Amino acid sequence: MKNFLVPFAISALLVVTGCSHKKRSKKLSMESASSHSMPVTQEGLTQTTESWPEPSRAAISSLNTKYGLPSAVTEDMVVWNNSLPFERTIVFKEEVNHQFPIQHSDVLMQTVDYRVPLDKVSALAKFDGSLIIDRTKGELSSRNDKEEMNILSLNLADKIIRGEMTVEQARRAYRKNAEAFAAGTSSQLISGLSFKTEGSTQDPDSMMESQEEGQPVIRRTIETEEVQEIIED
């Protein structure tokens, strides 16, 4: 009886081990596949975004016609990395209600390389709350529902920075051009970016004097040693 049970147990162990190995191999294979983004197809883009809000779908359709298939599609956003003159273009599923200059949904964000002077940040915030400044990376983004309105906002932001317009003048120009565009009329402020950026726009900032002297490093070392002593005690 014992002689019969031994090979039976070994066989059962081999079956279990084999199943576990297959499961691990399948899991690793799935993880490997998920770690690489698949090429975007028109069918996949349509299926992913067919239930999105109308403003988002309208923006995707317009950009797809102009720039071709996007670089990436997720459950929450569609991204174009080949949308010159913009560094990147993103359409979000989420709608953000915006009443200025006319009621619309902010679903489309477009980014340019631009170093915004620190003393102009407040003015841009007062001009358009949907302007996003990334000082460290050296980027300026605009969110709206249409590319033309993003171009308009960025052009007027540039005029504020250069001192060619005040915030109030830029807001009036924004409203005037937006209403004209809605009525079917365009202008130079809407047709294309009126500025170009050259060289690096990044601002990595600088360390404080105490950091340069190494004091924070010393303090962190002391704290680490104290924590280690507490753990050992």
N, C-alpha and C positions, 0 to 999 in steps of 0.2 A: 504493500500500500504506500509506504513511504517513497519507494522508488518511483511510483506513479505520480505522486504529488510534486516531487522536485522538478521534473521537466515541465509539468503543467504550470507551476508557479513561475518558472523562468520564461515560458512562452507568454504568460499573461503580462509579466514585467516588460518584455520586449514590445508587446502590443501597445501598452500604456506609454512607454518611452517613445515609441515611434509616433504615436498620436501627438504627444507633447512636442516632439521635434517638428512635426508638420505644422502644428499651431503656431509655434514660435517663428518658423520660416515664413508662414503666411502673414503673421503680424509684422515681421521685419520688412517683408515685401511691400505690404500696404503702407507702412510708415515711410519707406523709401520713395514710393510713388507719390505720397502726399507731400513730401518735402520738395518736390519739383513741380512748378506751375506748368500746367498743360497749355498748349497754344490755344488762343481764343478763336472760336469759330462763330460765324453769324448765328448758327442755330443755338449754340450755347449762350451767346449774349442775349438772344431773344427770350429763351426759356428762363434765364435768370432774372431778367428785368420786366417780364410781361405783366407782373402784378404791382410794379412800382407806381408811384403817383404820376399823374399825367405830365407835370412840369419836368420831372426827371426823365421820363421816356422821350419827351419832345427834345430835350437837350441832347440825349444820347443819339437820337436819330439824326439831328443836325450835325453833330460832331463826327458821327460815323460816316456820313456822306463827305464831309470835308477832309478828315484825317485818315479815314480807313478804320479798320478794326482796332480796338483798344489794345493796350499792352497787357492789361490784367482786368479780371472781373471777379468780384466777390459778392457776397450776399448784401453788402452795404454800399459798395462803390464800384465805379468803373473808371479806369485810369488810362490816360494816353501819355506816353513819354516822348512821343514824336509829333508834337503839336506846335512847332515854331510859329510865331516868335516866343511862345510860352515855354518855360522850363518843363512844365507838366500841366495837365488838365485833368480834373477829377469831377465826376458827376456823382452826387450822393443820393441814396434812396430817401434819406430824411429831408423833409421840407422845413425850412426855417422862414417863418413869416417876417417880411420886411416891408415897411410902409413908405420908405424913401427911395427914390424920388416919387415913385408911384407904387401901389400895392403889387407885390410879387413874392415868389418863393425863392429863397436862396438855395439852389441845389447844385450850381455849377461854380467851382473854384478854379481859377487860373493863376499861375504863379510866374513871376519874372524875377531875374536877378536884379536887385536894386538895393543900394546901401542908403537907407533912410537916416538923415542926420538926427541925432537925439533931440535937438531943439524943435524938430518938426513932427515928432511922434504925436504930441497932444493935438496939434492942428489937424492931422489926418484922422484922428479918432473923432474929432468934432465934425469933420467933413462927411465921413461915411463910416458908420459902425461896422460895415462888412469888409473893411480893409484890414488885412492881417499882416503884421510886421514881424519878421523873424530876423532880429538884429544879428545874432550869432552866425546864422547861415547866409545872411545877406540876401534875403528874399522879401518880396512884397507880393501879396496875394489879394485878389478881389473875388468876392462871392456874389453871384447874381443868378438870374434865370437864363440869360442869354450871353453869348460871347461878346456881342456888340456893346452891351451894358458894362461888362468887365473892362473892355477897352476904354470906354468913356470914363469910367471911374479911375483907372490907372493914369490916363492922360491928364485928367484934372488934378490928381494927386501930385503928379510931376510938376504941374504949373504952380501948385501951392508951395512945394519944396523949393522951386527956383525963384519964388517971390513974385511971380507974374500974376497971381490971383490971391485974394484973401479967401478965407474959408467961406464967407457968405457969398462972395462972387462965384466961387466954384460950385456951391450948392444951387445957386440960381441957374448956372450954366448946365448943371447936371439935369435939373428938372426940365429946363427948356428943350434940351437935346433928347431926353428920354421921351417926352411927350411928342416931339416931332418924329422920332423913330417909330413910335407906336402908330402914328398917323401915316407912315410910309415914306418919310423923308429922312435922308441920311446927311452926314456932315463929315468933315475931316477928323473930328474928335472921335468919331465912331468907326470910321472905315479902317483904321490901323493905328498902331502905337506910334506916337510922335517923338519918341525918345529912344536912345540906344545906350546900353551900358557896356563899358569896356573895363577890362581888368578884373581883379578879384573884388567882390562886393562883401566878402565875409568880414566879420568883426569878432575875433576870438576873445576880445576883452583882455584884461591883464590881471595878474595876481596882486594882492595887497602887499604892502611893504613887509608886514609880519610874515606873510607866506614866503616871500622871497628870502627872508632871513632864516627860514626853516623852523620857526617857532611852532606852527600847527603840527608839523611832523613830529617834533619832540613831544608835544602834548598828547598826540594820539598814541605814541609809543608808551608813555607813562600810563595812560588809561588802559591800554591793552595789557600791560604787565599787572595792573591792579585787578583787572577782571580775571586774569589767569590765576592770581593768588587767591581770589574769592572762590574760583572753581575748585582749586586744589584743596582749599580748606574745607 
